[in-house]
Amino acid sequence: MSTVLVTGANRGIGLALVSAYADRGDTVIATVRNPDRLHDLATVIESRPDRIEVHRLEVTDAGSIAALAERLAGRPIDVLINNAGTIGPDHQSTADMDYDGWLTTFRINTLAPLAVARALLPNLRLSDRGKILTISSGMGSMSTTNSDHVAYRASKAAVNKEMQCLATDLAEEGIAVAVCHPGWVRTEMGGENADISPEVSATGIQHVVDRLALTRTPVFHVWDGGVLPWCARRSAAVFAGARNVFFVDRRTAATILPSGLAAAPVASIFAAVGAAVD
C-alpha cells in the first residue's frame, strides 16, 4: 500500500481522489485550507477513519507549507498529487483583465505546486517509488487557440513547463513527475454540463499515477490514458496515428493531420512523447 498526499481534498476531484485511494487501502493525507469546513470530506473520513488524515494547508502561504512539512517530517510519501486550483477571476480576457486576480491565479495554480513539491521532497525521497502528479488542464496546452479564461490558461501552461523542468531535475533521484488533464469534470469549476463525474476522473487519474515512471516523465497525460502535446506544430508528425492528442473546446479530440503527414501509427506512444519533449 502507498501513502498519497492530495491537496485541495475537500471537494471535487480532490475529494474523489481521497475516496478512491482510501477505498484501495492506501493511506491518504488530505490537505484543506480549513479543517473546520470539511464539507463532504467529513463523510468520507467517517467511513474510512483509519486510512485518511486531514492537515491544514494554505498552498499560497509559505508558512503553512513549512508547517505541513514539519508535521510530516520523517514520513515517506509515495505520491504527491497537486490538485488545489482555481479557475481565476471573473474578468480574464485580453480585453478585460483583472490583473490582481491573475496574480492570485498564478500563485495557486503555478507557484504553489512547485512550492509544495519542494517542501515535501524529503518525504518523497524516503519512498522507493516517489511520484509527483500535478492536475493541469488541456486549456493549458499550446495546441489550442481558444482565447477565453486567459489567466487560467496561462497559469496551466506555466505549470506544465514548470513540472517539465522539475521532472528533468528529479530524474536522477528516481522521482517521476508529470501533469494530467483531468477531463471536463462536473465540479464547481467545470459546471454541471461537463462530460464526466469527479469519480470517473479520479479513477482515471489513479491509473495514470499507477503507470507513471521515469520513462513516462515528463508527459502531459490525459485522465483516460491518452496524452496531450506540449505544442501543436511539433507534435503533429510525431503523434501520427495516436488518439486523444489534441484539445478542442475542453475535450480531447482525434488528431487530424494535413495531407502528407499521415505516417504509420507510432509503435509506442510514450516513446514518441519522450522524443518530442524538450
N, C-alpha and C positions, 0 to 999 in steps of 0.2 A: 504494500500500500504506500501511497505517496502523501506528502504534505504539500498542500496547494494554498497559496495566498491569492485572494481575489479582492481587488479594490472596487469601490462603488458597489457594494454587495447587497444593499438593502432593497433593490427593486430591479425590474427589467432583466437584461441579460445577466447582470452580476448575480442577482438572486437565483436565476435559473442555473447558473454555473455552480453556485454553492450547493444547491439541491442535488444536481447531477453528480458532483464529486462525492458528496456525503452518502448518497444512495449507493455509490460504488464501494463504499467502505474507506475512502480516503479521509485524512484529517484536513479540515478546511479552516483556514484563518481568514475570516471575513472582516474587512475593514469598512467602516462607515464614518461619516462626518460626525454624527451624533448618536451615540449608543442608546440614548433615551428615546430615540424615534426610529425604531427598527422596522416599523410597518409590517409587511408580510414576512420579513426575515424572522420575526419572533415565532411565527407559527412553524416555520421550517426547523428552527432550533428546537422547539418543543418535541418534535418527532424524532430528532436525532441529536440529543443533548451531548452525547459522548463524542461526537465527531466534528462539531462546529464550535469555534470560539470566536468571539467578537472583540475587535480592537478599534479604538478611535483613531482615525487618520484623516486629517485635512491635507489633501495632496498638494495644495499650493503653499503650505506653511512648513518652512524648513525645520522649525522647532518640533512640529508634530511628527514629521518624518523621522527626525533624530530620536524622538521619544519612542516611536514604534520600534526602530532598530535596536534601541537599548533594551526594550522589553523582550525582544525576540533573540537577543544575543546568545550565541552558542547553539541555537536550534537549526538543524538542517531544513532548508526549504527546497523542495524538488521543482516546483513550478510557481512562477510569479505570473499572474495574469493582470496586466494593467488594463482595467476595464473602466474606471471612473472617467467620465467625459461630459461634455456639454455641447449642445447644438449651436450655442453662440447667441449674440444679441438679436433683437427683432430687426434692426436695421443693419444689413450687412451686404449691400450691393455695391458695385463700384461707383454708383452714382449717389448712394446714400449710406455712408458707413459710420457706425458707432465705433470710433477708434478705441475708446476705453473698453468697450465690450469685446473688441477684437483682441486686445491685450489680455483680458481675462480668459478668453477662449484659448489663447496660446499658453497661458500659464497652466491651465487644466489639461488640455489635450496634448501639448507638446513638451513643455518643460517638466511637468510632474512625472510622466512615465520614466524619463531618464533619472530624475532625482530619486525616485523610489527604487529603481533598479540599482543605482549606485549604492544607496544606503543598505540594501539587502544583499549585496554581493557576498559579504562574508557568510551569510546563511546559504546562499546558492552554492558557494564553493565547498560547503560541508556535505553537499549531496554529490553522489557519483553520477548524477544524470540531470544536472541543473538546466532549467529551461526558462526562457522569458518570452511571453507572448503578449503583444500589445494589440488591443482591439482598435483597429483603424477604421477605414471606410473606403469603399470603392469611389466615393466622391473625392477622395484624395489622390486618385490615380491620374497621371498625366495623359492617360488615354481618353479621357473625357473632356469635352469642351464646354459643358454646361457652365453657366455663369451665376447661378443662384447660390446663396449661402457662402459667400466669398470667405468670410472669416473661418467658418467650419472647414471648408475645402482646403484652405491654405494651412490650417493647423494640422490636418491629417496628412497632407502632402509632406509637411515638415517632419512630422513624427515618423513617417515612413523612412525618410532619408536618415533621420537620427538613429533609428533602430538598425538600419542597414550598416551604419558606421559602428554601432555598438556590437553588432554581430561579428564584424571584422575584428574588432579589438578583443573580443572574448573567445574567439575561436580556439586560440592556443590553450585556453584554460578548459576547453571542453564544454563550455556553456553555449547552448544553442539559442539563438534569438531570431524571432520573426514577427511579422504583423499579420493580422487577419481581418478580412472584411466579413462581418457577421451576418450579412444579408440585410434585406429591408425588413425590419422586425417590428412587430406590433407592441411597441413600448410607448411611453410618454413622448419620447423623442421621435420615434418612427411613425406614430399615428395608428389609428385603428384600421386603416385601409392597407396597411403593409402586408407583405406576402406571407410571412411565417411568424410563428409564435416564438417567444423567448426560449421555450423549452426545446423546440426543434433547432434553433440556432445554437443553443448551449451544447446540445448533443453533438452537433457538427464540429463546433469549436473543440470540444473534448477529443474528438477523433484527430483533429489537426494537431493538437498538443501531443497525443499519443505517438503520432508518426514523426513529430519534429525531431530532427537530428542535425548534426553538423553538415551533412550532405544536402540538407534542405534548408539551409540558412545562408544568407538572408533571402527569404522568399516572401512575396505578397500573396498569402494564402486566401482562399475563399472558404467559408464555412462548409460548403458541400463537397470539398475535396479538390476543387479547381484552383487555379492560380490567376492572378492579375498581372499585367505587365507594369513595369515601372514607368515606361513611356511607350506611346503608340508606334512611332515610326520605327524604332529599333526592334521592336518586338514582332512586327508583322511577319517577317520571313522566318524568324526563329520559332514562332509558335504555329507555323503552318500545320494544319490538321488537328490542333489542340482545341478542346472545348472550353467554354467559360473563361475566356481570356480578355474580353473587352467588356466595358461597363457602359450601359446605356440607361439613362433615366432610373437610377437606383438599382438596376438589376444587371446581373451578368448576362452576356449575350454571346452567341457563337461568333467566331472570327469570320469576317468576310474579306477575303484578300483580293487585291487588284489582279487583273489578268497578268499571268506570267509568274506569279508568286506561289501558285498552288503546288508546293513541293510535297514529297511523300510525308506521311504522318511521322511525327517525332517519335523515336523509339522509347525514349524516356523523357517525360515532361520535366522531371526535376533536373535531369542532366542538361536539358535545354535552358531551363531557368538559370542554372548555375553558370552557363556560358554567356547568358545575356546580361547579368548584373555586373555593375562596375565593382 
